[in-house]
Amino acid sequence: MKTATTDSRLADSASGRSPQRPSRLREGFTINPQTVKQWRRFRSIKRGYYSAVALVVALILSAGAELLVNGRALIVSYDGELYFPTYGDIIPGNTFGRDYEYETDYRDLKALFKEQDRGNWVLMPPVPYGPLENDLIPGYFPPYAPSFESGHYLGTDQTGRDVLARLIYGFRIAFAFAFLLLLCNYLIGIAVGCAMGFWGGVFDLLFQRVIEIWNMVPSLYVIMIVTSIVIPNFWTLAVVMVIFGWTQMTWNMRTSTYKEKTREYVLAARALGASNTRQIGSHVIPNTISVIVSFIPFSIAGGIFLLTALDYLGFGLPPPTPSWGELLAQGQNHIVTAPWIILSVGISISIVLIMVNYIGEAVREAFDPKKHAYYQ
């Protein structure tokens, strides 16, 4: 039976028209029909699709967090000149007629300009506090309750720092940490796992024993030892966790490669003289893409949860780095006197992890090999 596509191609040939080609985004770039099917399937899963949109928006906003949450002004107009302190150098107070040489207090400057009413003005971000900035009220001990009048919309922590500011900057750090772990673990895991599954034999047995021994090493104890020797930072924690985190993807890729290398298309490529590199790069890895992509959202969620747990236990990023785990620990200590701390960070962690899991379910469904075949 002829399909509609076949009939249209015959009609094009009979009329002298060129047959229809796959749609192109740009000249020389053709959209893979399977990719279109997978994208449509992903969009059809509403909770995963809208979670992905919301997460991307949150990431974009957090990337430019200084424009939304910052103790520095966005724009200062003084004596007919414009200043942009947000991403620039420190501007001392005497630049704007103040009697000090350290960095300008822009909230105080805004109130002063408003009181003087001489045409000078200050434009502050929606949240006029930085994540490291202490805002103390004389005669009162922090934490302070949420207040729209003061600009602390989610209150402050036990040292007077804005909770919302630390949540936003902590989200950016946690996501960057999770993405770095994902990238490094996948690069190592995919390379080693494909090699183990493709070559097998002694190479496979050797790496199996190495991974089994490596998995017996308690990574938390290693982190405790490292933090007792040096002050941990972002890169120290990332290196330690990559050293112990690449094995899971290695096992998954080993299993998938073992299965794919026995397929007819790989055997045909080998019979035609394709090199091992070509067999792996052009045939094996593209057909294991469903495994790789399906684990990405869950790996990101695991990275965020890992950094939060380390910070909560006191083995993570050094203070005063904005951290969800550190806020969680503060919230536990002030669960009665300052419940807004633990509520804010608890709800934020729950929302992010739920969204990531929804995205993971949708991606796994969209890339399900039972629904779409790649290698035909």
Solvent accessible surface area in square Angstrom, and as a share of the most:
residue,aa,sasa,rsa
1,M,235,1.05
2,K,135,0.57
3,T,83,0.48
4,A,85,0.66
5,T,77,0.45
6,T,57,0.33
7,D,68,0.35
8,S,42,0.27
9,R,136,0.49
10,L,92,0.46
11,A,50,0.39
12,D,11,0.06
13,S,79,0.51
14,A,95,0.73
15,S,70,0.45
16,G,68,0.66
17,R,147,0.54
18,S,85,0.55
19,P,70,0.44
20,Q,140,0.62
21,R,172,0.63
22,P,74,0.47
23,S,76,0.49
24,R,110,0.40
25,L,125,0.62
26,R,195,0.71
27,E,166,0.74
28,G,64,0.62
29,F,111,0.46
30,T,58,0.34
31,I,38,0.19
32,N,68,0.35
33,P,84,0.53
34,Q,27,0.12
35,T,72,0.42
36,V,40,0.23
37,K,114,0.48
38,Q,16,0.07
39,W,128,0.45
40,R,166,0.61
41,R,82,0.30
42,F,22,0.09
43,R,113,0.41
44,S,61,0.40
45,I,38,0.19
46,K,120,0.51
47,R,135,0.49
48,G,0,0.00
49,Y,39,0.15
50,Y,129,0.49
51,S,11,0.07
52,A,19,0.15
53,V,69,0.40
54,A,46,0.36
55,L,15,0.07
56,V,81,0.46
57,V,72,0.41
58,A,35,0.27
59,L,50,0.25
60,I,114,0.58
61,L,93,0.46
62,S,4,0.03
63,A,71,0.55
64,G,20,0.19
65,A,0,0.00
66,E,35,0.16
67,L,87,0.43
68,L,65,0.33
69,V,2,0.01
70,N,18,0.09
71,G,15,0.15
72,R,50,0.18
73,A,0,0.00
74,L,36,0.18
75,I,44,0.22
76,V,0,0.00
77,S,12,0.08
78,Y,43,0.16
79,D,105,0.55
80,G,78,0.75
81,E,103,0.46
82,L,102,0.51
83,Y,50,0.19
84,F,126,0.52
85,P,1,0.00
86,T,13,0.08
87,Y,141,0.54
88,G,37,0.36
89,D,123,0.64
90,I,105,0.53
91,I,27,0.14
92,P,43,0.27
93,G,0,0.00
94,N,72,0.37
95,T,50,0.29
96,F,5,0.02
97,G,59,0.57
98,R,66,0.24
99,D,141,0.73
100,Y,32,0.12
101,E,138,0.62
102,Y,151,0.57
103,E,57,0.26
104,T,8,0.04
105,D,63,0.33
106,Y,4,0.01
107,R,59,0.22
108,D,62,0.32
109,L,1,0.00
110,K,92,0.39
111,A,61,0.47
112,L,41,0.20
113,F,6,0.02
114,K,169,0.72
115,E,144,0.64
116,Q,67,0.30
117,D,123,0.64
118,R,179,0.65
119,G,60,0.58
120,N,23,0.12
121,W,116,0.41
122,V,11,0.06
123,L,85,0.42
124,M,18,0.08
125,P,6,0.03
126,P,82,0.52
127,V,10,0.06
128,P,22,0.14
129,Y,11,0.04
130,G,8,0.08
131,P,19,0.12
132,L,97,0.48
133,E,52,0.23
134,N,81,0.41
135,D,36,0.19
136,L,107,0.53
137,I,79,0.40
138,P,123,0.78
139,G,81,0.78
140,Y,151,0.57
141,F,190,0.79
142,P,29,0.18
143,P,26,0.16
144,Y,25,0.09
145,A,56,0.44
146,P,60,0.38
147,S,38,0.25
148,F,165,0.69
149,E,172,0.77
150,S,49,0.32
151,G,6,0.06
152,H,6,0.03
153,Y,70,0.27
154,L,59,0.29
155,G,0,0.00
156,T,0,0.00
157,D,0,0.00
158,Q,71,0.32
159,T,53,0.31
160,G,0,0.00
161,R,22,0.08
162,D,0,0.00
163,V,0,0.00
164,L,40,0.20
165,A,0,0.00
166,R,1,0.00
167,L,9,0.05
168,I,46,0.23
169,Y,19,0.07
170,G,2,0.02
171,F,17,0.07
172,R,68,0.25
173,I,40,0.20
174,A,4,0.03
175,F,23,0.10
176,A,50,0.39
177,F,0,0.00
178,A,1,0.01
179,F,109,0.45
180,L,38,0.19
181,L,11,0.06
182,L,16,0.08
183,L,85,0.42
184,C,38,0.23
185,N,22,0.11
186,Y,20,0.07
187,L,116,0.58
188,I,66,0.33
189,G,0,0.00
190,I,31,0.16
191,A,63,0.49
192,V,27,0.16
193,G,0,0.00
194,C,5,0.03
195,A,16,0.13
196,M,0,0.00
197,G,0,0.00
198,F,16,0.07
199,W,134,0.47
200,G,6,0.05
201,G,52,0.50
202,V,123,0.71
203,F,79,0.33
204,D,4,0.02
205,L,100,0.50
206,L,108,0.54
207,F,52,0.21
208,Q,25,0.11
209,R,106,0.39
210,V,64,0.37
211,I,0,0.00
212,E,75,0.34
213,I,120,0.61
214,W,86,0.30
215,N,78,0.40
216,M,157,0.70
217,V,55,0.31
218,P,66,0.41
219,S,34,0.22
220,L,74,0.37
221,Y,130,0.50
222,V,38,0.22
223,I,3,0.02
224,M,74,0.33
225,I,102,0.52
226,V,34,0.19
227,T,30,0.17
228,S,93,0.60
229,I,132,0.67
230,V,75,0.43
231,I,138,0.70
232,P,15,0.09
233,N,71,0.36
234,F,43,0.18
235,W,162,0.57
236,T,35,0.20
237,L,3,0.01
238,A,3,0.03
239,V,86,0.50
240,V,12,0.07
241,M,17,0.08
242,V,19,0.11
243,I,73,0.37
244,F,34,0.14
245,G,28,0.27
246,W,30,0.11
247,T,9,0.05
248,Q,114,0.51
249,M,10,0.04
250,T,0,0.00
251,W,68,0.24
252,N,29,0.15
253,M,0,0.00
254,R,47,0.17
255,T,87,0.51
256,S,12,0.08
257,T,0,0.00
258,Y,74,0.28
259,K,115,0.49
260,E,10,0.04
261,K,41,0.17
262,T,88,0.51
263,R,73,0.27
264,E,133,0.59
265,Y,37,0.14
266,V,0,0.00
267,L,85,0.42
268,A,52,0.40
269,A,10,0.08
270,R,105,0.38
271,A,91,0.70
272,L,160,0.80
273,G,63,0.61
274,A,21,0.16
275,S,66,0.43
276,N,66,0.34
277,T,110,0.64
278,R,144,0.53
279,Q,2,0.01
280,I,23,0.12
281,G,43,0.42
282,S,52,0.34
283,H,46,0.21
284,V,0,0.00
285,I,53,0.27
286,P,28,0.18
287,N,21,0.11
288,T,2,0.01
289,I,62,0.32
290,S,19,0.12
291,V,39,0.22
292,I,15,0.08
293,V,29,0.17
294,S,15,0.09
295,F,77,0.32
296,I,54,0.27
297,P,10,0.06
298,F,64,0.27
299,S,40,0.26
300,I,20,0.10
301,A,11,0.09
302,G,39,0.38
303,G,5,0.05
304,I,1,0.00
305,F,124,0.52
306,L,52,0.26
307,L,5,0.02
308,T,10,0.06
309,A,33,0.25
310,L,6,0.03
311,D,14,0.07
312,Y,76,0.29
313,L,94,0.47
314,G,62,0.60
315,F,52,0.21
316,G,3,0.03
317,L,20,0.10
318,P,37,0.23
319,P,116,0.73
320,P,70,0.44
321,T,38,0.22
322,P,12,0.08
323,S,6,0.04
324,W,10,0.04
325,G,0,0.00
326,E,43,0.19
327,L,0,0.00
328,L,45,0.22
329,A,28,0.22
330,Q,6,0.03
331,G,0,0.00
332,Q,100,0.44
333,N,110,0.56
334,H,40,0.18
335,I,97,0.49
336,V,131,0.75
337,T,102,0.59
338,A,0,0.00
339,P,55,0.35
340,W,43,0.15
341,I,0,0.00
342,I,45,0.23
343,L,106,0.53
344,S,13,0.09
345,V,0,0.00
346,G,27,0.26
347,I,99,0.50
348,S,26,0.17
349,I,22,0.11
350,S,56,0.36
351,I,91,0.46
352,V,13,0.08
353,L,37,0.19
354,I,88,0.45
355,M,30,0.13
356,V,2,0.01
357,N,58,0.30
358,Y,70,0.27
359,I,20,0.10
360,G,0,0.00
361,E,62,0.28
362,A,0,0.00
363,V,17,0.10
364,R,131,0.48
365,E,56,0.25
366,A,0,0.00
367,F,45,0.19
368,D,36,0.18
369,P,90,0.57
370,K,188,0.80
371,K,100,0.42
372,H,31,0.14
373,A,54,0.42
374,Y,90,0.34
375,Y,94,0.36
376,Q,170,0.75
